[in-house]
């Protein structure tokens, strides 16, 4: 029995060590791929990479995405198409309003720790319904209201800083920026990866009308 337990412990330690040794693109290299892919999409000169039978079969044994993207569930915002990527390229996390919760942060941690991802993008988008409901102070169901509650700090930021320009656009961008800040404020593991292991977590805004992804800074 002791030998079995020792073997299991060794396997767990081994797997944990391997998770920290996964090679992947640097954050800057990953960003170049995203920007190039988005330009392909914006100009409609798509390459449709990694969408063959060979690619599909090669991924049966495991995945090796080069980026993790938290974005909205909106059907107009499919990350693989917007960035002209294919199977196995993007570790994608989606919910209405691209809000944070324990499951979302755990998913980001998994991509970083176990898949070696060096770039995480938190992307809002033009005309987001969840943010629109927040701005208009709509009273919805219990669970939709939970999304609105998560987005309200972005609205408060708009009001506190007296931001100029379209209210909805500013709140959508604020939501992405604040989510990045909240990840770094509340997750010591990811913060350590940013400080010491080359991880970058970047907010972004997708323009539905033009197809362009705008990378933001606070």
C-alpha positions in Angstrom: 0.0 0.0 0.0 2.8 2.4 0.9 4.6 1.6 -2.4 1.4 2.4 -4.3 0.9 5.7 -2.5 4.6 6.6 -3.1 4.2 5.9 -6.9 1.1 8.1 -7.0 2.9 10.9 -5.3 5.8 10.6 -7.7 3.4 10.7 -10.6 1.7 13.8 -9.3 5.0 15.6 -8.6 6.2 14.6 -12.1 3.1 16.0 -13.8 3.2 19.2 -11.8 6.9 19.7 -12.8 6.1 19.1 -16.4 3.3 21.6 -16.3 5.9 24.3 -15.4 8.3 23.2 -18.2 5.9 23.4 -21.2 7.6 25.4 -23.9 5.4 27.9 -25.7 5.6 31.2 -27.7 6.6 34.3 -25.7 3.9 36.8 -25.0 5.3 39.1 -27.7 5.5 36.3 -30.3 1.9 35.4 -29.5 0.8 39.0 -29.8 2.4 39.2 -33.3 0.4 36.2 -34.4 -2.8 37.6 -33.1 -2.3 41.0 -34.7 -1.4 39.4 -38.0 -4.4 37.1 -37.9 -6.7 40.0 -37.0 -5.3 41.9 -40.0 -6.1 38.9 -42.2 -9.7 38.9 -40.9 -10.1 42.7 -41.1 -9.1 42.7 -44.7 -10.7 39.4 -45.5 -7.5 37.8 -46.7 -7.9 34.7 -44.4 -5.4 31.8 -44.3 -7.7 29.4 -42.2 -4.6 27.7 -40.6 -4.7 24.4 -38.7 -8.2 23.4 -40.0 -7.2 20.1 -41.8 -7.8 16.5 -41.0 -4.1 16.1 -40.2 -4.3 18.9 -37.6 -7.5 17.5 -36.1 -5.9 14.0 -35.7 -2.6 15.4 -34.3 -4.5 17.1 -31.5 -6.1 13.9 -30.2 -3.2 13.3 -27.8 -3.1 16.9 -26.4 -3.4 20.6 -27.0 -0.7 23.3 -27.2 -2.5 26.7 -27.6 -0.3 29.8 -27.8 -2.8 32.2 -26.2 -5.8 32.2 -23.8 -8.7 34.6 -24.5 -11.5 35.5 -22.2 -14.3 37.0 -24.3 -18.0 37.4 -24.6 -20.3 34.5 -25.6 -21.8 36.8 -28.2 -22.2 34.9 -31.5 -20.5 37.7 -33.4 -17.3 37.3 -31.5 -15.7 34.0 -32.3 -12.0 34.4 -31.4 -10.7 31.8 -33.9 -12.2 33.6 -36.8 -11.4 37.1 -35.6 -7.8 36.2 -35.2 -7.6 33.8 -38.2 -6.5 30.8 -36.2 -7.5 27.2 -36.1 -7.8 24.0 -34.1 -5.6 23.9 -31.0 -4.4 27.6 -31.3 -6.6 29.4 -28.8 -7.6 28.4 -25.3 -10.9 30.2 -25.3 -13.1 31.1 -22.3 -16.5 32.7 -23.0 -19.4 34.0 -21.0 -21.8 37.0 -21.4 -19.9 40.2 -20.7 -16.6 38.4 -20.4 -16.9 38.6 -16.6 -14.7 37.0 -13.9 -15.5 34.3 -11.4 -13.6 31.4 -9.8 -14.2 29.1 -12.7 -12.9 31.7 -15.2 -9.8 32.4 -13.2 -9.2 28.7 -12.7 -9.4 28.2 -16.5 -6.9 31.0 -17.0 -4.6 29.4 -14.4 -4.9 26.0 -16.2 -3.9 27.6 -19.5 -0.9 29.3 -18.0 0.4 26.6 -15.6 -0.4 23.4 -17.5 -0.3 24.6 -21.1 2.5 27.1 -20.9 0.5 30.0 -22.3 2.4 33.3 -22.0 -0.3 35.7 -23.3 -3.8 36.1 -21.9 -6.3 38.5 -23.6 -9.5 39.8 -21.9 -11.6 41.1 -24.8 -14.8 43.1 -24.7 -16.7 44.1 -27.9 -18.7 46.8 -29.5 -22.5 46.7 -28.6 -22.1 44.2 -25.8 -25.6 43.2 -24.6 -24.5 42.5 -21.0 -22.8 45.9 -20.7 -25.8 47.6 -22.3 -28.1 46.1 -19.7 -25.7 47.4 -17.0 -25.6 50.9 -18.4 -29.4 51.0 -18.7 -29.8 49.7 -15.2 -32.0 46.8 -16.5 -33.6 44.5 -13.9 -33.3 40.9 -15.2 -33.4 37.4 -13.9 -31.3 36.4 -10.9 -28.5 34.9 -13.0 -28.5 37.7 -15.6 -28.4 40.2 -12.8 -25.3 38.4 -11.5 -23.5 39.4 -14.7 -24.7 43.0 -14.4 -23.4 43.1 -10.9 -20.0 42.0 -12.1 -19.9 44.7 -14.7 -21.1 47.6 -12.5 -17.6 48.6 -11.4 -16.8 49.5 -15.0 -19.8 51.8 -15.0 -18.8 53.4 -11.8 -15.3 53.9 -13.2 -16.9 55.8 -16.2 -18.8 58.0 -13.8 -16.0 58.6 -11.4 -13.4 59.5 -14.0 -15.9 61.6 -16.1 -14.7 59.8 -19.2 -15.3 61.5 -22.6 -16.9 59.8 -25.6 -19.5 57.1 -26.0 -20.7 55.9 -22.5 -21.3 52.3 -23.6 -17.9 52.0 -25.4 -16.1 53.4 -22.4 -17.8 51.0 -20.0 -17.1 48.0 -22.3 -13.4 49.0 -22.4 -13.4 49.7 -18.6 -14.8 46.2 -18.0 -11.9 44.6 -19.9 -9.3 46.8 -18.2 -10.7 46.2 -14.7 -10.9 42.4 -15.2 -7.2 42.4 -16.0 -6.5 44.5 -12.9 -8.7 42.2 -10.8 -6.9 39.1 -12.0 -3.6 40.6 -11.0 -4.9 41.9 -7.7 -6.5 38.7 -6.5 -4.5 35.9 -8.1 -1.0 35.6 -6.6 -0.1 32.8 -8.8 -0.8 34.7 -12.1 0.8 37.8 -10.6 3.9 35.9 -10.0 3.9 34.6 -13.6 3.7 38.1 -14.8 6.5 39.3 -12.6 8.9 36.4 -13.1 7.8 34.1 -16.0 7.0 36.3 -18.9 3.2 36.2 -18.7 1.3 39.2 -20.1 -2.4 39.8 -19.5 -3.8 42.4 -21.9 -7.3 44.0 -22.2 -8.8 44.4 -25.7 -11.8 45.7 -27.5 -13.3 44.2 -30.7 -15.0 46.6 -33.2 -17.9 44.7 -34.7 -18.2 47.2 -37.5 -14.7 47.0 -38.8 -13.4 43.7 -37.5 -10.4 45.3 -35.8 -9.2 44.3 -32.4 -7.9 47.2 -30.4 -5.5 46.3 -27.6 -5.9 48.6 -24.6 -3.8 50.0 -21.8 -5.0 51.7 -18.6 
